[in-house]
Amino acid sequence: MNTVTSIAATETDEFNHRFDQRFAEKMAEQEANHTPSMTIIATKGTLDMAYPPFILASTAAALGWDVSIFFTFYGLSLLKQELDLKVTPLGNPAMPMKMPQGPAWIRGKALPVPTSVMSLVPGFEGLATQMMKKTMDQKGIAPISELRGMSIEAEVKLIACQMTVDLFDYNKSEFIPEIEEWVGAASFLPRALNADVNLFM
């Protein structure tokens, strides 16, 4: 290898080394300045299924994430001013029906009643709802209204599905004023496309 070729090879190696080093620094800087983002699609309006979106959203927002929740179909009921959420055993075979109170021999015990039978008993949905609320209260679990308030304080963006509003003939006055947008799927999807995490509930 002659001297000129040797010098050229050395300069190329030095350039590649500086480039790799600068590239690594830029990537690290970009990562450090990146704000994680998450979108959640909330589709269910039962008491038990109201917790996951608000718990995950408020937690992520507390960690500094940019969070948006798109409420569609029955999930839209989670944005109503008056929350009347119920829990039902119908179609939920994993539902543990444990007695939150009563004598020691039954308290905390799961009721060995098939959900198919539970769903046929008049008033069982109301009983299941009260039992769930009582258990949550005893365990110190915050009510949905409080979790929703925490999400709002943490600047979680609450987005209502306009199509669902039109479908069910809802009036916007029924909902909380903190809703950021009333849009359809076409407007929400670009936000989801740019998010780091997307969840469907």
C-alpha positions, 0 to 999 in steps of 0.5 A: 500500500503506498503512502497516499492510499494509506493516508486516504484509508486513515482519513476514511476510518477517522471520518467513519469513527467521527460520524458513528460517534456523532450519530450515536450522540444525536440519537441519544439526544433525540431519545432523551428529548422524546416524550412517550405517547399513548392512545387508548380506545375505550369501548366498554361502559361497565363499572369493571371495564371503566377502570383500565383506561383511566388507571393506565391513562392517569399513570402514564400521564403522571410519568410524563407521557402524552396520553389520549383516550378515544371513547366510542360506542358504550365507552362514551358513557364514561364521559357522561356527567352522571355516571351510572355504571353497572357490572354484569356477570353476563358473558363474564365467566371469569368474574369472581363474585366474593362476598365483601361483608357478612359472617366470617365463614362467607366473607371473602368467599367466591360464590359458586354460582355459574354466570349463566344462572346469575344472569337469570336471577332478577336484580342480580346485576344490581346486587353484583354492582353493589357488591363490587362497589362495596369491595372496592370501597373496602380495598381503598380503590378510588371511584371512577369519578375520582380516577377520571378527575385525576386523568383530567388534572394530569392533562389526559386528552379525552376524545369523544366519538362523534359518530357514536353521539349521532348514533345514540342521539346523545346531547352534548350537554349530557357530557363533561365539559373537559372533552377536548374533541368530538371527532370520528375515527379518521381524525383519531387515527393519525394521532394513534399512528404517531403514538408509541403505545396503542391500547384497545379496551 
